[in-house]
Amino acid sequence: MKKVMCLVLMLLLTCSLVTAGASSAPTELIMWQQWSGDTAQMFNDLVDEYNQTDGATAGIKVTVQQVEDENSEMMMQLMAAKLSDTMPDIIHVAQQNYNAMAINGLFAEPPKDVQDFIKGNYFDANADLAEYNGVYWGYPTENQCMALIYNKQLFADAGIKEPPKTWDELRTDAKLLTKRDSSGELTQCGFIFPFTFSEAMHTQHISMFWGAGDELYPTLTSTNVADETGIKLLELFKGMAGDGSTNANWLNWDDCYNNGKGAMMMMDPWFLKLNIYDKGIEGLYENTGVAFLPTPDGKPGPSMARGFEMTVSSGSKHQDEAWAFLKWLNQKDDKGVSRMQTFMTEKIAFLPSMKGYDMPSLWLPEWRDMYAQILAIAKNQPKLADYDAVQNSIDNMKDNVLLSSADPTEAAKASEAEINAIFAEKG
């Protein structure tokens, strides 16, 4: 009898140890995000901090997986994962595809306190981009507003005292800032177009329409790409390319400014750190200026605010735990600090999407002041159906005009027909 009792006790002890071991295993959350290289490593370090502190206490472990393409490719991968019931728990996605993802049921609806925090703590443009059908689906992270970035030393060398404010001044200054050697070969261009970067080409076009008091997309299912503003803008660009004052059919955009081969460009604030500061190009960082995008009348016009959102997928089997991690990451701690906003502004030097948050500390004071003015009048990215397809049409139109000398009117009308067909297909 004693042997039987001992055997029973041993079995009970073994079962309790197995149960204790099972209960100690943390809940693993899979997160998809698009960064690579040093940026990915810095973000992974932040996630590790959670895993070793609050996550360890709560029994949660977050594992980050990189997804190369953050735009339509990520949406297709999420759709496939939904069908196979293998969706990640947390996703970091571009705002331009947010509506389409919400429509396709890829997001879990956030708790009310999360939505209240988003509505109350982020810039209106960024919070609006997180909203669809009355629901604020995720935390805005980075904030991008395109500005005119220019080399102050090259401007001074050309006798130009300030950046161009009007479209006419842009054309004139681009010519003055262009140089050729004795054989006529281009050695420095006045203006840099971001060829091969369709997102930037599209953002540039939308923002310059706004600066002209017009709308590239007057509704979410119509376009003015071939109206009077659209033709004038393409004629401006074609004239600049035609007189050789741009990098058209010459140098790649991301090398041109860095190498002192181009004097100005319209680009996002991340360029200042990732493509200038981090590369340690002597004197270039200090000699770079930031200004409003030129407009027809010279008055400051709005630039387009856009970025990414962090949210929980509809297929997550651990939604409460996923929201707990995102709260730790994005919401303010007891010192009023948001870990994610600090990461975005201090580690990557993006504009803050959260109100009352400081500009990147490594920026020059004049940049901070200029971007504060840009943010004050920024407008949100239009929530277009099939944003990527529309974006590609605008990019191809501009390539045809700038690189292949297509007629601006014909190119604009062709793009208009293509975009209208996209809108009609998507309803």
Secondary structure as a PSIPRED ss2 file (coil, helix, strand):
# PSIPRED VFORMAT (PSIPRED V4.0)

   1 M C   1.000  0.000  0.000
   2 K H   0.000  1.000  0.000
   3 K H   0.000  1.000  0.000
   4 V H   0.000  1.000  0.000
   5 M H   0.000  1.000  0.000
   6 C H   0.000  1.000  0.000
   7 L H   0.000  1.000  0.000
   8 V H   0.000  1.000  0.000
   9 L H   0.000  1.000  0.000
  10 M H   0.000  1.000  0.000
  11 L H   0.000  1.000  0.000
  12 L H   0.000  1.000  0.000
  13 L H   0.000  1.000  0.000
  14 T H   0.000  1.000  0.000
  15 C H   0.000  1.000  0.000
  16 S H   0.000  1.000  0.000
  17 L H   0.000  1.000  0.000
  18 V H   0.000  1.000  0.000
  19 T H   0.000  1.000  0.000
  20 A H   0.000  1.000  0.000
  21 G H   0.000  1.000  0.000
  22 A H   0.000  1.000  0.000
  23 S H   0.000  1.000  0.000
  24 S H   0.000  1.000  0.000
  25 A C   1.000  0.000  0.000
  26 P C   1.000  0.000  0.000
  27 T E   0.000  0.000  1.000
  28 E E   0.000  0.000  1.000
  29 L E   0.000  0.000  1.000
  30 I E   0.000  0.000  1.000
  31 M E   0.000  0.000  1.000
  32 W E   0.000  0.000  1.000
  33 Q E   0.000  0.000  1.000
  34 Q C   1.000  0.000  0.000
  35 W C   1.000  0.000  0.000
  36 S C   1.000  0.000  0.000
  37 G H   0.000  1.000  0.000
  38 D H   0.000  1.000  0.000
  39 T H   0.000  1.000  0.000
  40 A H   0.000  1.000  0.000
  41 Q H   0.000  1.000  0.000
  42 M H   0.000  1.000  0.000
  43 F H   0.000  1.000  0.000
  44 N H   0.000  1.000  0.000
  45 D H   0.000  1.000  0.000
  46 L H   0.000  1.000  0.000
  47 V H   0.000  1.000  0.000
  48 D H   0.000  1.000  0.000
  49 E H   0.000  1.000  0.000
  50 Y H   0.000  1.000  0.000
  51 N H   0.000  1.000  0.000
  52 Q H   0.000  1.000  0.000
  53 T C   1.000  0.000  0.000
  54 D H   0.000  1.000  0.000
  55 G H   0.000  1.000  0.000
  56 A H   0.000  1.000  0.000
  57 T H   0.000  1.000  0.000
  58 A H   0.000  1.000  0.000
  59 G C   1.000  0.000  0.000
  60 I E   0.000  0.000  1.000
  61 K E   0.000  0.000  1.000
  62 V E   0.000  0.000  1.000
  63 T E   0.000  0.000  1.000
  64 V E   0.000  0.000  1.000
  65 Q E   0.000  0.000  1.000
  66 Q E   0.000  0.000  1.000
  67 V C   1.000  0.000  0.000
  68 E C   1.000  0.000  0.000
  69 D C   1.000  0.000  0.000
  70 E C   1.000  0.000  0.000
  71 N C   1.000  0.000  0.000
  72 S H   0.000  1.000  0.000
  73 E H   0.000  1.000  0.000
  74 M H   0.000  1.000  0.000
  75 M H   0.000  1.000  0.000
  76 M H   0.000  1.000  0.000
  77 Q H   0.000  1.000  0.000
  78 L H   0.000  1.000  0.000
  79 M H   0.000  1.000  0.000
  80 A H   0.000  1.000  0.000
  81 A H   0.000  1.000  0.000
  82 K H   0.000  1.000  0.000
  83 L H   0.000  1.000  0.000
  84 S C   1.000  0.000  0.000
  85 D C   1.000  0.000  0.000
  86 T C   1.000  0.000  0.000
  87 M C   1.000  0.000  0.000
  88 P C   1.000  0.000  0.000
  89 D C   1.000  0.000  0.000
  90 I E   0.000  0.000  1.000
  91 I E   0.000  0.000  1.000
  92 H E   0.000  0.000  1.000
  93 V E   0.000  0.000  1.000
  94 A E   0.000  0.000  1.000
  95 Q H   0.000  1.000  0.000
  96 Q H   0.000  1.000  0.000
  97 N H   0.000  1.000  0.000
  98 Y H   0.000  1.000  0.000
  99 N H   0.000  1.000  0.000
 100 A H   0.000  1.000  0.000
 101 M H   0.000  1.000  0.000
 102 A H   0.000  1.000  0.000
 103 I H   0.000  1.000  0.000
 104 N C   1.000  0.000  0.000
 105 G C   1.000  0.000  0.000
 106 L C   1.000  0.000  0.000
 107 F E   0.000  0.000  1.000
 108 A C   1.000  0.000  0.000
 109 E C   1.000  0.000  0.000
 110 P C   1.000  0.000  0.000
 111 P C   1.000  0.000  0.000
 112 K H   0.000  1.000  0.000
 113 D H   0.000  1.000  0.000
 114 V H   0.000  1.000  0.000
 115 Q H   0.000  1.000  0.000
 116 D H   0.000  1.000  0.000
 117 F H   0.000  1.000  0.000
 118 I H   0.000  1.000  0.000
 119 K H   0.000  1.000  0.000
 120 G H   0.000  1.000  0.000
 121 N H   0.000  1.000  0.000
 122 Y E   0.000  0.000  1.000
 123 F C   1.000  0.000  0.000
 124 D H   0.000  1.000  0.000
 125 A H   0.000  1.000  0.000
 126 N H   0.000  1.000  0.000
 127 A H   0.000  1.000  0.000
 128 D H   0.000  1.000  0.000
 129 L H   0.000  1.000  0.000
 130 A C   1.000  0.000  0.000
 131 E E   0.000  0.000  1.000
 132 Y E   0.000  0.000  1.000
 133 N C   1.000  0.000  0.000
 134 G C   1.000  0.000  0.000
 135 V E   0.000  0.000  1.000
 136 Y E   0.000  0.000  1.000
 137 W C   1.000  0.000  0.000
 138 G C   1.000  0.000  0.000
 139 Y E   0.000  0.000  1.000
 140 P E   0.000  0.000  1.000
 141 T E   0.000  0.000  1.000
 142 E E   0.000  0.000  1.000
 143 N E   0.000  0.000  1.000
 144 Q E   0.000  0.000  1.000
 145 C E   0.000  0.000  1.000
 146 M C   1.000  0.000  0.000
 147 A E   0.000  0.000  1.000
 148 L E   0.000  0.000  1.000
 149 I E   0.000  0.000  1.000
 150 Y E   0.000  0.000  1.000
 151 N E   0.000  0.000  1.000
 152 K H   0.000  1.000  0.000
 153 Q H   0.000  1.000  0.000
 154 L H   0.000  1.000  0.000
 155 F H   0.000  1.000  0.000
 156 A H   0.000  1.000  0.000
 157 D H   0.000  1.000  0.000
 158 A C   1.000  0.000  0.000
 159 G C   1.000  0.000  0.000
 160 I C   1.000  0.000  0.000
 161 K C   1.000  0.000  0.000
 162 E C   1.000  0.000  0.000
 163 P C   1.000  0.000  0.000
 164 P C   1.000  0.000  0.000
 165 K C   1.000  0.000  0.000
 166 T E   0.000  0.000  1.000
 167 W H   0.000  1.000  0.000
 168 D H   0.000  1.000  0.000
 169 E H   0.000  1.000  0.000
 170 L H   0.000  1.000  0.000
 171 R H   0.000  1.000  0.000
 172 T H   0.000  1.000  0.000
 173 D H   0.000  1.000  0.000
 174 A H   0.000  1.000  0.000
 175 K H   0.000  1.000  0.000
 176 L H   0.000  1.000  0.000
 177 L C   1.000  0.000  0.000
 178 T C   1.000  0.000  0.000
 179 K E   0.000  0.000  1.000
 180 R E   0.000  0.000  1.000
 181 D C   1.000  0.000  0.000
 182 S C   1.000  0.000  0.000
 183 S C   1.000  0.000  0.000
 184 G C   1.000  0.000  0.000
 185 E C   1.000  0.000  0.000
 186 L E   0.000  0.000  1.000
 187 T E   0.000  0.000  1.000
 188 Q E   0.000  0.000  1.000
 189 C E   0.000  0.000  1.000
 190 G E   0.000  0.000  1.000
 191 F E   0.000  0.000  1.000
 192 I E   0.000  0.000  1.000
 193 F C   1.000  0.000  0.000
 194 P C   1.000  0.000  0.000
 195 F C   1.000  0.000  0.000
 196 T C   1.000  0.000  0.000
 197 F C   1.000  0.000  0.000
 198 S H   0.000  1.000  0.000
 199 E H   0.000  1.000  0.000
 200 A H   0.000  1.000  0.000
 201 M H   0.000  1.000  0.000
 202 H H   0.000  1.000  0.000
 203 T H   0.000  1.000  0.000
 204 Q H   0.000  1.000  0.000
 205 H H   0.000  1.000  0.000
 206 I H   0.000  1.000  0.000
 207 S H   0.000  1.000  0.000
 208 M H   0.000  1.000  0.000
 209 F H   0.000  1.000  0.000
 210 W H   0.000  1.000  0.000
 211 G H   0.000  1.000  0.000
 212 A C   1.000  0.000  0.000
 213 G C   1.000  0.000  0.000
 214 D C   1.000  0.000  0.000
 215 E C   1.000  0.000  0.000
 216 L C   1.000  0.000  0.000
 217 Y C   1.000  0.000  0.000
 218 P C   1.000  0.000  0.000
 219 T E   0.000  0.000  1.000
 220 L C   1.000  0.000  0.000
 221 T C   1.000  0.000  0.000
 222 S E   0.000  0.000  1.000
 223 T C   1.000  0.000  0.000
 224 N C   1.000  0.000  0.000
 225 V C   1.000  0.000  0.000
 226 A C   1.000  0.000  0.000
 227 D C   1.000  0.000  0.000
 228 E H   0.000  1.000  0.000
 229 T H   0.000  1.000  0.000
 230 G H   0.000  1.000  0.000
 231 I H   0.000  1.000  0.000
 232 K H   0.000  1.000  0.000
 233 L H   0.000  1.000  0.000
 234 L H   0.000  1.000  0.000
 235 E H   0.000  1.000  0.000
 236 L H   0.000  1.000  0.000
 237 F H   0.000  1.000  0.000
 238 K H   0.000  1.000  0.000
 239 G H   0.000  1.000  0.000
 240 M H   0.000  1.000  0.000
 241 A H   0.000  1.000  0.000
 242 G H   0.000  1.000  0.000
 243 D C   1.000  0.000  0.000
 244 G C   1.000  0.000  0.000
 245 S C   1.000  0.000  0.000
 246 T E   0.000  0.000  1.000
 247 N C   1.000  0.000  0.000
 248 A C   1.000  0.000  0.000
 249 N C   1.000  0.000  0.000
 250 W C   1.000  0.000  0.000
 251 L C   1.000  0.000  0.000
 252 N C   1.000  0.000  0.000
 253 W H   0.000  1.000  0.000
 254 D H   0.000  1.000  0.000
 255 D H   0.000  1.000  0.000
 256 C H   0.000  1.000  0.000
 257 Y C   1.000  0.000  0.000
 258 N C   1.000  0.000  0.000
 259 N C   1.000  0.000  0.000
 260 G C   1.000  0.000  0.000
 261 K C   1.000  0.000  0.000
 262 G E   0.000  0.000  1.000
 263 A E   0.000  0.000  1.000
 264 M E   0.000  0.000  1.000
 265 M E   0.000  0.000  1.000
 266 M E   0.000  0.000  1.000
 267 M E   0.000  0.000  1.000
 268 D C   1.000  0.000  0.000
 269 P C   1.000  0.000  0.000
 270 W H   0.000  1.000  0.000
 271 F H   0.000  1.000  0.000
 272 L H   0.000  1.000  0.000
 273 K H   0.000  1.000  0.000
 274 L H   0.000  1.000  0.000
 275 N H   0.000  1.000  0.000
 276 I H   0.000  1.000  0.000
 277 Y H   0.000  1.000  0.000
 278 D C   1.000  0.000  0.000
 279 K C   1.000  0.000  0.000
 280 G C   1.000  0.000  0.000
 281 I C   1.000  0.000  0.000
 282 E C   1.000  0.000  0.000
 283 G C   1.000  0.000  0.000
 284 L C   1.000  0.000  0.000
 285 Y C   1.000  0.000  0.000
 286 E C   1.000  0.000  0.000
 287 N C   1.000  0.000  0.000
 288 T E   0.000  0.000  1.000
 289 G E   0.000  0.000  1.000
 290 V E   0.000  0.000  1.000
 291 A E   0.000  0.000  1.000
 292 F C   1.000  0.000  0.000
 293 L C   1.000  0.000  0.000
 294 P C   1.000  0.000  0.000
 295 T E   0.000  0.000  1.000
 296 P C   1.000  0.000  0.000
 297 D C   1.000  0.000  0.000
 298 G C   1.000  0.000  0.000
 299 K C   1.000  0.000  0.000
 300 P C   1.000  0.000  0.000
 301 G C   1.000  0.000  0.000
 302 P C   1.000  0.000  0.000
 303 S C   1.000  0.000  0.000
 304 M E   0.000  0.000  1.000
 305 A E   0.000  0.000  1.000
 306 R E   0.000  0.000  1.000
 307 G E   0.000  0.000  1.000
 308 F E   0.000  0.000  1.000
 309 E E   0.000  0.000  1.000
 310 M E   0.000  0.000  1.000
 311 T E   0.000  0.000  1.000
 312 V E   0.000  0.000  1.000
 313 S E   0.000  0.000  1.000
 314 S C   1.000  0.000  0.000
 315 G C   1.000  0.000  0.000
 316 S C   1.000  0.000  0.000
 317 K C   1.000  0.000  0.000
 318 H C   1.000  0.000  0.000
 319 Q H   0.000  1.000  0.000
 320 D H   0.000  1.000  0.000
 321 E H   0.000  1.000  0.000
 322 A H   0.000  1.000  0.000
 323 W H   0.000  1.000  0.000
 324 A H   0.000  1.000  0.000
 325 F H   0.000  1.000  0.000
 326 L H   0.000  1.000  0.000
 327 K H   0.000  1.000  0.000
 328 W H   0.000  1.000  0.000
 329 L H   0.000  1.000  0.000
 330 N H   0.000  1.000  0.000
 331 Q C   1.000  0.000  0.000
 332 K E   0.000  0.000  1.000
 333 D C   1.000  0.000  0.000
 334 D C   1.000  0.000  0.000
 335 K C   1.000  0.000  0.000
 336 G C   1.000  0.000  0.000
 337 V C   1.000  0.000  0.000
 338 S E   0.000  0.000  1.000
 339 R H   0.000  1.000  0.000
 340 M H   0.000  1.000  0.000
 341 Q H   0.000  1.000  0.000
 342 T H   0.000  1.000  0.000
 343 F H   0.000  1.000  0.000
 344 M H   0.000  1.000  0.000
 345 T H   0.000  1.000  0.000
 346 E H   0.000  1.000  0.000
 347 K H   0.000  1.000  0.000
 348 I C   1.000  0.000  0.000
 349 A C   1.000  0.000  0.000
 350 F C   1.000  0.000  0.000
 351 L E   0.000  0.000  1.000
 352 P C   1.000  0.000  0.000
 353 S C   1.000  0.000  0.000
 354 M E   0.000  0.000  1.000
 355 K C   1.000  0.000  0.000
 356 G C   1.000  0.000  0.000
 357 Y C   1.000  0.000  0.000
 358 D C   1.000  0.000  0.000
 359 M C   1.000  0.000  0.000
 360 P C   1.000  0.000  0.000
 361 S C   1.000  0.000  0.000
 362 L C   1.000  0.000  0.000
 363 W C   1.000  0.000  0.000
 364 L C   1.000  0.000  0.000
 365 P H   0.000  1.000  0.000
 366 E H   0.000  1.000  0.000
 367 W H   0.000  1.000  0.000
 368 R H   0.000  1.000  0.000
 369 D H   0.000  1.000  0.000
 370 M H   0.000  1.000  0.000
 371 Y H   0.000  1.000  0.000
 372 A H   0.000  1.000  0.000
 373 Q H   0.000  1.000  0.000
 374 I H   0.000  1.000  0.000
 375 L H   0.000  1.000  0.000
 376 A H   0.000  1.000  0.000
 377 I C   1.000  0.000  0.000
 378 A C   1.000  0.000  0.000
 379 K E   0.000  0.000  1.000
 380 N E   0.000  0.000  1.000
 381 Q C   1.000  0.000  0.000
 382 P C   1.000  0.000  0.000
 383 K C   1.000  0.000  0.000
 384 L C   1.000  0.000  0.000
 385 A C   1.000  0.000  0.000
 386 D C   1.000  0.000  0.000
 387 Y H   0.000  1.000  0.000
 388 D H   0.000  1.000  0.000
 389 A H   0.000  1.000  0.000
 390 V H   0.000  1.000  0.000
 391 Q H   0.000  1.000  0.000
 392 N H   0.000  1.000  0.000
 393 S H   0.000  1.000  0.000
 394 I H   0.000  1.000  0.000
 395 D H   0.000  1.000  0.000
 396 N H   0.000  1.000  0.000
 397 M H   0.000  1.000  0.000
 398 K H   0.000  1.000  0.000
 399 D H   0.000  1.000  0.000
 400 N H   0.000  1.000  0.000
 401 V H   0.000  1.000  0.000
 402 L H   0.000  1.000  0.000
 403 L H   0.000  1.000  0.000
 404 S H   0.000  1.000  0.000
 405 S C   1.000  0.000  0.000
 406 A C   1.000  0.000  0.000
 407 D C   1.000  0.000  0.000
 408 P H   0.000  1.000  0.000
 409 T H   0.000  1.000  0.000
 410 E H   0.000  1.000  0.000
 411 A H   0.000  1.000  0.000
 412 A H   0.000  1.000  0.000
 413 K H   0.000  1.000  0.000
 414 A H   0.000  1.000  0.000
 415 S H   0.000  1.000  0.000
 416 E H   0.000  1.000  0.000
 417 A H   0.000  1.000  0.000
 418 E H   0.000  1.000  0.000
 419 I H   0.000  1.000  0.000
 420 N H   0.000  1.000  0.000
 421 A H   0.000  1.000  0.000
 422 I H   0.000  1.000  0.000
 423 F H   0.000  1.000  0.000
 424 A H   0.000  1.000  0.000
 425 E H   0.000  1.000  0.000
 426 K H   0.000  1.000  0.000
 427 G C   1.000  0.000  0.000
